Amino acid sequence: MDTEPKEVVGPLDGKFEFKKNKDGTLNKQAVICTLCKKEFSFHRSTSSLKYHINAKHAFVGSSSSGARPGGLVQTTLTEGRALSKSISENLTQKIAKWIAKDCRPINIVEDKGLAEVLQVASRDAFYKPPSRGTVMTKIHDLYKTEKKKKEEDLAVADYVALTGDHWTSVSNNNYLGVTAHHITKKWELKSFALTTMKTEERHFAEACAEQFLTVARKWEIEGKVTTIGTDSARNMIAAARLLTFEHMPCIAHILQRSITVSLSDSGFVHALSKSRKIVGHFKHSPANTAELQAQQAALGQKQEPLVQDVPTRWNSTVDMVKRLNRNQAAIKATLDQQQHKLIMLTPPDWDKLQRLETLLEPCRYVTEILGGEAYVSCSVVLPALCHLRRVMEVSDEDPAYVVRFKTAFKEDLASRQEKTNNTWLKLATALDPRFKDLKTLPKSEREEVWTTLGGMLHEQSPRRSPQTSEDGPPKKKMSLLLQMCSDSDSDEEVQPGRDIHRYRAEPCISMEDCPLQWWSAHSGAHDKLALLARKYLATPASTVPCERLFSVAGHIVQKKRSALLSENVSQLVCLSNWLKEE
C-alpha cells in the first residue's frame, strides 16, 4: 500500500487532490474531487473548482469552522426542525391579534428584530413571520369572528343605548364613531364600539341623523335603541330631533362649558394669564426645565414638569393650577436666578390659584365619575350636579371674585341642565337603589317621578280578554261572567302602585355598592321594575366612550399610516376596542 502523502490544492484544502500517475508521480495539471472522485483540469485557477463545490456539495462544510469550501459561508435556510402547521398557524393568529389589539403597524412583521425575537422564542424550531398580506387577511377574519359575537350579544339585548361623535383624522378625513351600551340578562353592563365609519357629507342635521340610522340598521338594533348620546353641538341637537330615539346630551361637555364661561367672567383671568406664560417659559425651554428640576430636587420635591392648560382638554386648567401650587417654591427660586421678562405672580395671585383649585377639584371629580363606561353613570348625574350646587354655595368668607365665579357657575349650569333630558335622568335615579330616596330632587318633584314609573308599569301589565267562544261549556261562560263582574280590573290598576310601594320600602344601599348587583339579587321580587332598570341604567351620562374610541383611532391613523383604507380603519379601531374588553 502506498503511504506517500498526496499533494492537495491549497485554496480548496481537503476537497481536491492532484491526480496520481501510474509510476507514482503527481500530475499537477489534473485534480480529483475527494467527495465525488470527479476529475478536473487544473491550470492554477480554482474558479471552476469552487463552482463545482458550490453546485454539487453546497451543504458540506468544514468540520472545524462550518464554512463552505473556498472560504464561502453557506446561508442556512432552516435552523433545526420546522414548527408544526398547527403551532405555526396559531402563532400567526396571535401576531395578527397583537397587532389589532395594541394598534401596531402592519409592517412590523417585516422588522428583523421581530424575526429574531420569534426565532429565540421558538428555540430550535424555525418560524418565518407572516407577510403583511397574510396579517391583513387574519385581521379581516378576526373582525368577522368578533363582530359575530357582538351581534349575538345585541340580538338578546332588550334595550341598547348609543353614543356618537365625529372625528377628523390627520389625513383630514371625517369619521363617525358610535358605541353601544346595554345590560345583559346577568346584569352586566356591556359597552363596545359599533363602527368608526368614514363620512363624506357635511355635518348637517339630516345627514347626521341618517348616519345614526344607518348604523342602527346595519346592526339590526333600530327597534331596540332607547337613547343616543351626543355633545351639545347644534347640528347634533337638531339631528336628535329628527330621530325617534331619546336624546341624552353629554353632561361632561355641559359641565366643562359652564366652567369655561364662569372663568371668563371672574377675577381669575389675570392670574391664569400669568400662569400660562410661566408654564410656557418652562415648557418651551429644556434648559429652564432642567433648572426647575434641580430646584425641585434641592427642595426634596418630586421632579415633575409643569402642565399647560388646553381649552379643549377637560380638567387641564385645574391640572395646571395644582402643579403650580405644588411647585410654588421651586418656581420662585428658579425664576429669581434667571433673567426674564415674565410678570411674576403676586401673593394675592397665588391665593387666587389656591382658591381656584378648591373650586375646580369637585368639578374634576364629577367629570371623571360621569365619564365611566364600566359602571352605571346615568343615575349619578342628578346627585352629582346637586353636590356641585352645594359646593358652589356662597359663604361669608368668600371674596368678591369667588362669589362672582360661584354665581355665574350655578346660573350657567342651571340653564344648561334645563336643556338636558331631565325626565330620563330622574327615572334612572329612581331606579338606582343608591339614590331611590330622590333626596337630590325637590320634594315637589319626587312623587311625580313615582307616578310616571307607575304609569309605565301599568302599560306593561297584560289586560285580560273578555272574549270567548260561544260554543264553550256553560261553566266556562259562567266563570267568565264572574270575572267580568268582579273587581279584577281595579286590582290590575292597583298592582303597579303595589310594585312601586314594595320597591320604595326597600332600604337604600351604600354608595360603594353596585346597583346592578342589587338588581341581580332582587329582580325576581321586582320583575317589572327590573325591565325598566335595564332600560334606563344602561344609558351613559357622557360621550366619553366615543372620545376614547377616537384616542385609539389617533394611534392607528398616524402620519405614516394616513393612507389606510377607511374600512381597515374601522376594523382596526373596533378590534382594538373589542379585544381589550376581553
matplotlib code that plots the C-alpha trace (Angstrom):
import matplotlib.pyplot as plt

x = [0.0, 1.4, 1.8, 3.3, 1.3, -0.8, -0.4, -3.7, -4.8, -4.1, -7.1, -9.5, -7.8, -9.1, -11.6, -9.3, -6.0, -3.7, -4.1, -1.5, 0.3, 0.9, 4.5, 3.6, 4.3, 1.7, 0.1, -0.2, -2.4, -5.3, -7.2, -9.7, -12.6, -12.3, -16.1, -17.3, -14.0, -14.6, -11.5, -10.9, -8.2, -6.1, -4.1, -3.5, -7.1, -9.6, -12.8, -14.2, -13.3, -15.2, -18.2, -18.2, -18.2, -21.0, -23.2, -22.7, -21.6, -23.3, -24.2, -20.9, -18.8, -15.6, -15.9, -13.7, -15.4, -18.6, -17.6, -18.2, -15.3, -13.3, -13.9, -17.6, -20.3, -23.3, -26.6, -28.7, -32.3, -33.7, -32.2, -33.4, -36.8, -39.7, -42.7, -45.8, -48.6, -51.0, -48.4, -47.3, -50.9, -51.6, -48.6, -49.6, -53.0, -51.6, -49.4, -52.4, -54.4, -51.5, -51.3, -55.0, -55.3, -52.3, -52.6, -49.3, -48.5, -48.9, -45.4, -44.0, -43.9, -41.1, -38.9, -35.7, -35.9, -39.3, -37.9, -35.0, -37.3, -39.6, -36.5, -35.3, -38.9, -39.3, -35.9, -34.6, -37.6, -37.8, -40.7, -40.9, -43.0, -46.1, -46.3, -48.3, -51.0, -51.3, -51.7, -54.4, -56.3, -56.1, -57.3, -60.3, -61.2, -60.7, -63.0, -65.7, -65.5, -65.6, -68.3, -70.5, -70.1, -71.2, -74.2, -75.2, -75.0, -77.1, -79.6, -80.6, -80.5, -83.8, -82.6, -79.5, -78.2, -75.9, -73.3, -71.9, -69.5, -67.4, -63.7, -61.2, -58.0, -54.5, -55.3, -58.3, -60.9, -64.1, -65.3, -68.4, -67.7, -70.6, -70.6, -73.3, -74.3, -76.7, -77.3, -77.3, -79.6, -77.0, -77.0, -73.6, -73.1, -71.6, -70.0, -68.3, -67.7, -70.0, -68.2, -65.8, -67.3, -66.0, -68.4, -68.3, -71.3, -71.2, -72.4, -75.9, -78.6, -80.3, -77.0, -76.1, -79.5, -79.3, -75.8, -77.0, -79.9, -77.6, -75.5, -78.6, -80.0, -76.7, -76.5, -80.3, -81.0, -83.1, -86.1, -84.1, -82.3, -83.5, -81.2, -78.4, -75.8, -74.0, -72.4, -74.4, -73.5, -76.4, -76.3, -76.3, -79.3, -81.1, -80.3, -81.6, -85.0, -85.2, -84.8, -87.3, -84.7, -84.4, -81.6, -79.0, -76.7, -73.2, -73.2, -69.4, -69.4, -72.0, -70.1, -66.8, -68.6, -70.0, -66.5, -65.1, -68.0, -67.6, -63.8, -64.1, -66.1, -64.3, -61.4, -59.2, -58.5, -55.3, -53.8, -54.5, -52.9, -49.7, -49.7, -49.9, -46.9, -44.9, -45.7, -44.8, -41.5, -40.5, -42.3, -40.5, -37.0, -35.2, -32.6, -35.3, -36.9, -33.6, -33.1, -36.6, -35.9, -32.7, -34.6, -37.3, -34.5, -32.9, -36.2, -36.8, -39.8, -40.8, -39.2, -42.3, -42.9, -45.5, -48.8, -50.2, -54.0, -55.7, -59.2, -60.4, -58.9, -61.1, -59.7, -56.5, -57.0, -57.2, -54.2, -52.1, -53.2, -52.5, -49.0, -48.2, -49.3, -47.4, -44.2, -44.6, -41.3, -39.3, -40.7, -39.9, -36.4, -35.7, -37.1, -35.2, -31.9, -32.9, -33.2, -36.6, -39.5, -42.2, -44.8, -44.5, -47.4, -48.0, -49.1, -52.7, -52.4, -51.1, -54.0, -56.4, -54.8, -55.3, -59.0, -59.4, -58.0, -60.5, -63.4, -62.4, -61.4, -65.1, -65.8, -62.9, -64.1, -67.6, -66.3, -64.2, -67.2, -69.6, -67.0, -67.0, -68.4, -67.8, -70.4, -73.7, -73.3, -76.7, -78.3, -75.3, -75.9, -78.5, -76.8, -73.5, -75.0, -76.7, -73.3, -71.8, -74.6, -73.9, -70.2, -70.8, -73.0, -71.7, -70.3, -69.5, -65.7, -65.7, -64.1, -66.0, -64.3, -65.1, -68.8, -68.9, -67.5, -69.9, -72.9, -72.0, -71.3, -74.6, -76.7, -75.0, -75.2, -78.8, -79.7, -77.9, -79.4, -82.9, -82.0, -81.0, -83.3, -84.3, -87.2, -84.8, -82.3, -85.0, -86.3, -82.7, -82.1, -85.2, -84.3, -80.9, -81.1, -78.4, -80.4, -84.1, -84.9, -84.7, -83.2, -81.4, -84.7, -87.1, -89.9, -92.5, -91.0, -90.5, -94.0, -94.3, -91.3, -93.0, -96.3, -94.5, -93.0, -96.4, -97.9, -95.1, -95.8, -99.5, -98.7, -96.7, -99.4, -101.3, -105.0, -107.4, -109.5, -113.3, -113.9, -114.7, -116.2, -120.0, -119.9, -118.0, -119.4, -121.8, -119.3, -116.7, -119.2, -120.3, -116.7, -116.1, -119.2, -118.0, -114.6, -116.2, -118.4, -115.5, -113.1, -110.1, -109.6, -109.2, -106.7, -104.7, -104.8, -103.6, -100.9, -98.4, -98.8, -98.1, -94.9, -93.7, -94.6, -92.6, -89.6, -89.7, -89.8, -86.5, -83.6, -81.1, -77.8, -74.3, -72.7, -69.9, -72.3, -73.1, -76.7, -76.6, -75.6, -78.6, -80.9, -79.4, -80.4, -83.8, -85.0, -87.3, -89.1, -89.4, -89.6, -91.5, -89.3, -86.2, -87.1, -87.2, -84.0, -82.2, -83.6, -82.7, -79.5, -77.7, -77.6, -74.1, -74.0, -71.4, -69.9, -66.5, -66.7, -66.6, -63.8, -61.8, -62.6, -61.0, -57.9, -57.5, -58.1, -55.4, -52.9, -53.9, -54.2, -50.8, -48.7, -47.0, -50.3, -52.5, -53.3, -55.1, -58.4, -61.5, -62.7, -59.4, -59.5, -63.0, -62.0, -58.7, -60.4, -63.3, -61.0, -58.7, -61.8, -63.3, -60.1, -59.1, -62.5, -61.5]
y = [0.0, 3.4, 5.6, 8.6, 11.7, 13.2, 16.9, 18.8, 22.0, 24.8, 27.2, 24.3, 22.4, 18.9, 18.9, 18.3, 16.3, 16.0, 13.0, 10.3, 8.8, 5.1, 5.5, 7.1, 10.7, 13.5, 15.0, 18.7, 19.5, 17.3, 17.2, 14.8, 15.8, 13.9, 14.0, 12.6, 11.4, 13.5, 14.6, 18.2, 20.0, 22.3, 25.3, 27.3, 28.8, 27.4, 29.2, 26.0, 24.0, 26.5, 26.4, 22.6, 22.7, 25.3, 23.5, 19.8, 19.9, 23.1, 21.7, 20.1, 22.3, 22.1, 20.2, 22.8, 26.1, 25.1, 27.3, 26.3, 25.2, 28.1, 30.2, 31.0, 31.0, 28.8, 30.5, 28.4, 28.1, 26.4, 26.1, 22.9, 21.5, 23.5, 24.2, 22.1, 23.6, 24.0, 25.8, 28.0, 28.9, 29.7, 31.9, 33.8, 34.3, 35.6, 38.1, 39.4, 39.7, 41.5, 44.0, 44.7, 44.9, 47.2, 49.3, 48.2, 49.0, 46.1, 46.4, 45.4, 41.8, 42.9, 44.1, 42.0, 42.5, 40.8, 37.9, 37.5, 37.6, 34.9, 32.8, 32.9, 32.2, 29.1, 27.8, 25.1, 25.3, 27.6, 30.1, 32.7, 35.8, 36.2, 38.7, 41.9, 40.4, 37.4, 39.5, 41.7, 38.5, 37.3, 40.6, 40.6, 37.1, 38.1, 41.1, 38.9, 36.5, 39.2, 41.1, 38.0, 37.7, 41.4, 40.7, 37.8, 40.0, 42.7, 40.1, 39.0, 42.6, 44.2, 47.8, 49.4, 52.9, 54.6, 57.4, 59.1, 61.8, 63.0, 63.0, 64.3, 62.3, 63.6, 62.9, 65.3, 62.5, 62.7, 59.7, 59.0, 56.9, 55.0, 52.9, 50.6, 50.1, 47.5, 45.4, 41.7, 39.1, 38.5, 42.2, 43.0, 46.4, 45.9, 48.8, 48.4, 50.1, 49.6, 51.5, 54.2, 54.9, 57.5, 60.2, 62.3, 64.6, 67.9, 67.5, 68.9, 67.6, 65.5, 63.8, 63.1, 61.6, 59.4, 58.2, 57.1, 55.3, 53.5, 52.2, 51.0, 49.2, 47.6, 46.1, 45.3, 47.3, 50.1, 48.9, 48.4, 51.8, 53.9, 56.9, 58.4, 60.5, 63.3, 66.6, 69.8, 71.0, 72.5, 70.0, 67.1, 68.5, 69.1, 65.6, 64.1, 65.8, 64.0, 60.6, 58.6, 57.9, 59.9, 62.4, 62.4, 65.4, 64.8, 66.0, 66.2, 68.6, 70.7, 70.9, 71.8, 74.5, 76.0, 76.1, 77.9, 80.5, 81.1, 81.6, 84.1, 86.5, 86.2, 87.6, 84.6, 85.8, 87.8, 85.2, 82.4, 84.5, 85.0, 81.3, 80.2, 82.4, 81.0, 77.4, 78.2, 79.7, 76.3, 74.1, 75.7, 75.6, 72.4, 74.5, 76.2, 72.8, 71.4, 74.3, 73.8, 70.1, 71.0, 73.3, 70.6, 68.1, 70.6, 71.2, 67.5, 67.6, 65.2, 66.2, 66.8, 69.0, 71.8, 71.3, 73.8, 74.1, 73.5, 74.9, 71.6, 69.3, 68.7, 69.5, 70.9, 74.2, 72.5, 70.3, 73.4, 75.2, 72.2, 71.7, 75.4, 75.4, 72.3, 73.7, 77.3, 77.4, 75.8, 78.1, 81.2, 80.0, 79.2, 82.5, 84.5, 83.2, 83.9, 87.0, 87.1, 89.4, 87.4, 89.2, 87.3, 86.0, 88.2, 86.8, 87.7, 85.8, 82.7, 83.0, 83.1, 80.0, 78.2, 79.1, 78.2, 74.7, 74.3, 75.3, 73.2, 70.0, 68.9, 69.5, 67.4, 64.6, 64.7, 64.8, 61.6, 59.8, 60.7, 59.6, 55.9, 53.2, 50.1, 51.1, 52.8, 56.6, 57.9, 57.7, 59.6, 62.8, 64.4, 63.5, 64.8, 68.1, 68.5, 68.0, 70.7, 73.2, 72.7, 73.2, 76.4, 77.9, 81.3, 81.7, 84.8, 84.2, 84.2, 87.2, 89.1, 87.3, 83.9, 84.9, 86.1, 82.7, 80.7, 82.7, 82.5, 78.8, 78.0, 80.1, 78.8, 75.1, 75.5, 77.0, 74.2, 71.5, 72.6, 71.6, 68.0, 65.0, 65.6, 63.1, 60.3, 61.3, 61.4, 57.9, 56.5, 58.0, 56.4, 53.0, 53.1, 51.6, 54.0, 57.2, 56.0, 58.2, 61.0, 63.4, 65.1, 66.4, 68.9, 67.4, 68.7, 66.6, 63.3, 62.0, 62.9, 60.5, 57.6, 58.4, 58.2, 54.9, 53.6, 54.6, 52.7, 49.6, 49.9, 49.9, 46.8, 44.9, 42.4, 43.0, 40.0, 39.5, 39.2, 37.4, 33.6, 31.1, 31.0, 27.2, 26.9, 25.0, 26.8, 26.6, 28.5, 31.1, 31.5, 31.8, 34.4, 36.3, 36.2, 37.6, 40.4, 41.3, 41.2, 44.0, 42.3, 45.4, 47.5, 45.0, 45.4, 49.2, 48.9, 46.4, 48.9, 51.0, 48.0, 47.2, 50.8, 50.7, 47.5, 48.9, 52.1, 50.2, 48.5, 50.1, 52.2, 50.6, 52.1, 54.4, 51.9, 49.1, 48.2, 48.8, 46.1, 43.5, 44.7, 44.2, 40.8, 39.7, 41.4, 41.2, 38.3, 40.4, 43.4, 41.8, 44.6, 47.3, 45.2, 45.5, 49.3, 49.3, 47.5, 50.2, 53.4, 52.4, 51.3, 54.9, 56.5, 60.0, 61.3, 60.7, 59.8, 56.3, 57.9, 60.1, 57.1, 55.5, 58.5, 58.2, 54.7, 55.9, 58.5, 55.8, 53.9, 56.7, 58.3, 60.3, 57.2, 55.4, 58.2, 56.3, 53.4, 52.5, 53.6, 50.0, 49.0, 52.0, 51.0, 47.3, 48.1, 50.6, 48.2, 45.2, 47.2, 48.1, 44.6, 42.7, 44.9, 44.3, 40.6]
z = [0.0, -1.0, 2.1, 0.2, 1.0, -1.8, -2.5, -2.3, -3.9, -1.4, -1.7, -1.5, 1.3, 1.8, -1.1, -4.1, -4.6, -7.6, -9.8, -9.3, -12.3, -12.7, -11.8, -8.5, -9.5, -9.3, -12.3, -11.3, -14.3, -13.1, -9.8, -8.3, -6.0, -2.8, -2.3, -5.6, -7.3, -10.4, -12.3, -13.4, -15.3, -13.2, -14.5, -11.3, -11.3, -8.8, -10.1, -11.8, -8.7, -6.4, -8.8, -8.5, -4.7, -4.6, -7.1, -6.1, -2.4, -1.1, 2.3, 3.0, 5.3, 7.2, 10.4, 12.2, 11.2, 9.4, 6.4, 2.9, 0.6, -0.7, 2.3, 1.4, 4.2, 3.5, 4.1, 6.4, 5.1, 8.2, 11.6, 13.3, 12.7, 11.4, 13.6, 13.1, 10.9, 13.8, 16.0, 13.2, 12.3, 16.0, 16.2, 13.1, 14.5, 17.8, 15.9, 14.0, 17.2, 18.9, 16.0, 16.1, 19.9, 20.5, 17.4, 16.0, 12.3, 9.9, 8.5, 11.9, 10.7, 8.3, 11.1, 11.5, 15.3, 15.5, 13.4, 15.8, 18.8, 17.3, 16.5, 20.1, 21.4, 19.1, 20.4, 18.0, 15.7, 12.7, 12.2, 9.5, 10.3, 8.1, 5.3, 5.5, 3.3, 5.5, 8.6, 7.0, 5.9, 9.5, 10.8, 8.5, 9.6, 13.3, 12.7, 11.3, 14.2, 16.9, 15.1, 15.1, 18.9, 19.3, 17.0, 19.2, 22.3, 20.8, 19.5, 23.0, 24.5, 25.4, 25.1, 23.6, 24.2, 21.7, 21.9, 18.8, 17.8, 14.8, 14.5, 11.9, 11.2, 10.4, 6.7, 7.0, 6.7, 8.7, 10.8, 12.8, 15.9, 17.5, 20.7, 22.1, 25.8, 27.2, 30.3, 29.9, 31.4, 34.1, 35.0, 33.4, 31.8, 28.3, 26.3, 23.0, 19.6, 16.7, 14.0, 13.0, 9.6, 7.1, 6.2, 3.1, 3.6, 5.6, 9.1, 8.6, 10.9, 8.3, 7.3, 10.9, 11.6, 8.6, 9.6, 13.0, 11.4, 9.0, 11.9, 13.8, 10.8, 9.9, 13.4, 13.4, 16.6, 15.3, 17.3, 20.5, 20.7, 23.6, 23.8, 21.7, 23.5, 21.7, 22.6, 22.6, 19.2, 17.3, 14.4, 16.9, 18.8, 15.6, 14.4, 17.6, 17.0, 13.7, 15.3, 17.3, 20.0, 23.2, 23.2, 26.0, 25.9, 27.2, 30.8, 30.9, 27.9, 29.7, 32.9, 31.2, 29.2, 32.4, 33.9, 30.8, 30.8, 34.6, 34.4, 31.5, 33.7, 37.0, 38.9, 38.0, 34.4, 35.1, 37.5, 34.9, 32.1, 34.1, 35.0, 31.3, 30.4, 33.3, 32.3, 28.7, 29.9, 31.2, 28.6, 25.7, 27.1, 28.1, 29.9, 32.0, 32.7, 33.9, 36.3, 37.7, 38.2, 40.0, 42.4, 42.9, 43.9, 46.2, 48.0, 48.3, 45.9, 43.2, 39.8, 37.7, 34.7, 34.7, 32.8, 30.3, 30.1, 26.8, 26.1, 24.6, 27.2, 30.2, 33.6, 32.1, 34.0, 37.4, 36.5, 35.6, 38.8, 41.0, 39.6, 40.0, 43.6, 44.4, 43.0, 44.1, 46.0, 43.2, 40.6, 42.6, 43.3, 39.6, 38.2, 40.8, 39.3, 35.7, 33.6, 32.1, 31.2, 32.9, 35.0, 38.3, 40.3, 43.4, 46.8, 46.0, 42.7, 44.5, 46.9, 43.9, 42.5, 45.8, 45.9, 42.2, 42.9, 45.7, 43.4, 40.4, 42.2, 42.8, 39.1, 38.1, 40.4, 38.9, 35.3, 35.9, 37.5, 34.7, 32.1, 33.2, 30.9, 33.0, 35.6, 35.8, 35.3, 34.1, 37.6, 39.1, 37.1, 39.3, 42.6, 41.2, 40.0, 43.3, 45.0, 42.8, 43.7, 47.3, 46.9, 45.0, 47.7, 48.6, 52.1, 54.2, 53.9, 50.1, 48.4, 45.7, 42.8, 44.3, 44.8, 41.1, 39.9, 42.0, 41.0, 37.3, 37.5, 39.2, 36.8, 33.7, 34.8, 35.8, 32.4, 30.6, 32.8, 31.7, 28.2, 29.1, 29.2, 32.9, 32.7, 31.7, 34.4, 37.1, 36.2, 36.2, 39.6, 41.0, 39.6, 41.2, 44.7, 45.9, 45.2, 45.1, 48.0, 45.5, 48.0, 45.2, 43.8, 45.3, 47.3, 44.9, 42.1, 43.8, 43.7, 40.0, 39.3, 41.1, 39.3, 35.9, 36.8, 38.0, 34.6, 32.8, 34.9, 34.1, 30.4, 30.8, 32.7, 30.4, 30.2, 30.3, 27.2, 27.9, 24.6, 24.5, 22.2, 22.1, 21.9, 25.2, 28.1, 30.4, 33.4, 31.4, 30.4, 34.0, 35.1, 32.5, 33.7, 37.3, 36.2, 34.2, 37.2, 39.7, 40.6, 38.8, 36.6, 39.7, 41.1, 38.0, 38.3, 42.0, 41.2, 39.7, 42.8, 45.0, 43.0, 43.4, 47.1, 47.7, 45.8, 47.8, 51.0, 50.2, 52.1, 50.1, 49.5, 50.2, 47.7, 47.2, 46.3, 42.7, 41.7, 39.1, 41.7, 43.8, 40.8, 40.1, 43.6, 43.7, 40.1, 41.0, 43.6, 41.3, 37.9, 36.1, 37.5, 36.7, 33.0, 33.3, 35.2, 32.3, 30.0, 32.0, 33.8, 30.6, 29.2, 29.7, 31.2, 28.6, 25.2, 26.8, 25.3, 21.8, 22.9, 23.9, 20.6, 18.8, 21.0, 19.7, 16.1, 16.6, 17.4, 14.2, 11.7, 12.1, 9.6, 8.4, 8.1, 6.8, 3.6, 5.4, 3.8, 5.7, 6.0, 7.6, 10.0, 11.2, 11.6, 13.4, 15.8, 16.6, 17.1, 19.4, 21.5, 21.4, 22.2, 25.1, 26.6, 26.9]

ax = plt.figure().add_subplot(projection="3d")
ax.plot(x, y, z, "-o")
ax.set_aspect("equal")
plt.show()
